[in-house]
């Protein structure tokens, strides 16, 4: 397999993983897989949450494709597909777990319009604590924050976390 074909397969897999991640997040994690993902929409206590099991689950296809392509005589393209899945997972970990959720201490402040937009879209996703009513399920692409805020407003803020110091009814707690 040529290096250009390998590279194209690798990059196409990373791009394709964004579509897969959107579908998995919207219809699996916020569907029948909510029993694991719900932990991610609540304050985390400790270093781990049940949602972290998704990383292990989604690593299995990458591992199998890398093993099959490199050791079991399968089509060599599977190596690059498996590597693309792994690369997407690494990008996801760096952005989502480190930058957005600060699971490792850092002082990074986003400066680019793109990074600010992605981070704000992810935070708007997290203002909804319930299984339904969320916005912005993607990872590398997100709609404009203004559109997401308008959609949350249109939905009547169903499931939106009350601001600190307020009860769910909007009354100030003392």
N, C-alpha and C positions, 0 to 999 in steps of 0.2 A: 504494500500500500504506500502511495507517495506521501511525502510529508505535507503537501498542500491539502490532499484529501483528508489526511489525519487531522490537520489543524481545523479544516472546515467542519469536520464531524464533531470535533471537540467543542468549537464555538457554537455550532448549531444545537448541540445538546444543552449547553448552558442557557441559551436563549429559550429552547423548548422547555427547560425545567421551570422557567417563569410561568409558562402556561399550566404546567402540571401543578406547581405550587399554588397558583390561584385556585384551580379546581379543587385540590386537596384541602386547602384552607377553607374555602367557602362551603363546600358540600360534604366534606368528610369531617374536618375538625369542628365545624359549626353545625354538624349534622350528627350522625351516629357516633362519631369520635369525640363528641363534646365531653364525655366522662374523663378523658385525658386532658383535653385542651382547656377546660374550664379553669384549671389551676393557673393557667397563663393570664387569665383575666382577673385574677385576684392578687392581692399583695403576696409576694413570695416570702416564705419564712425559711431561711437557710439557703444553701447553694443550689438545691435541686427542686424541681417540680415535676409532677406527673407528665406534663407536656413534653419534657425532655425525652421521653420514650420515643417520640416521633423521630428524633434524630437517629436513633438506633434502627428503627423500622425502615426509614428511608435510605439508610446506608446499605442495607442488605442487597438491593439490586446493583448498586455500584460495586460492591465486593464480588458478587457473583459474576458480573460482566468482566471485571478485571481478571479474576481467576480464570474464567473460561477462555478469554482471549489470550492471556499470557501463558497459561499452563496446561489447559485442557484441549488445545488444538482447535478452538472455535474460530470463527471469522475474526481476523485481527482488528477490524473496526470496533469490535466490542470493547477493546482496551480503551479506545478514545471516547466511546460513549460512557463507559464506567468512570473514566477520568473526568469527563464533563460533569457527570452527576456529583462526583466528589468535590470538584471545584465549586460548583454551585452551593454545595453544603458548606464549604469553607467560607465563601463569600457571605452566605446567609449568617453563619456564626459570627463572623467579624462585624457585620453591620447590625444585625438584629440583637444578638446577645451582648456584644461588647459596646457598640456605639449607642444603640437606642436604650437598651435595658441596663447598661452599665454593670454587667455581671463581673467585670474586671475593672478596677479603678483606672481612670484615665482623665485627661484634661482636654480631650479633643472637643473643639467647638466647630460645628459646620460653618463653612464660609460660602460654598457654592450654592447657587439657586437650587440645583438638583438635589443636593444632600439635605438642604433645609426642607424642601418639598416632600421628600421621601420620609424624613423623620416626622414631620408634622402629620402626614397622612397616616403613619403608623400610630402615632399618639391619638389621632382621632378615632382610629379603629378601637383603641383600648379604652376610650371613654365609655363604651358600651360594655357592660358587665355580663350581659345575658347572651344566650345562644343565638338569638335572632336580633335583627335590627342594626347590624353592623354595616360599616362602609369600609372600603379600601382593603381588599384581600390580597393584593399583589405584594411584590417585594422589590423588584427592580424598577417597576413602573407604578406610578400612583396618579390618580386624577388630581386636579388642582384642589388645594385645601378649601377654597371658597365653595367649590362644587360639593365637596364632602360635607361641609357645614350646612349647606342648603338642603342636602339630602337628609341629614339628621333632623333638621328643623321640620322638613316635610313629613317625616315619620313621627313627628310629635315627641321627639327625644325619648322614645320607648327604650327602656333599659339603660339609659345614660346615667352614669355615676353622678350623684349629687356633689356639688362643690364642697370642699372641706368646710366643716362648721355648719352645714345645712342638712336637714333631714331630707328624705326622699320627697316630702310634700313641699319643700321649699322654705319651710320655717327655720329660722335661725336657732341652733341648739346652744344652750348655755351650760 
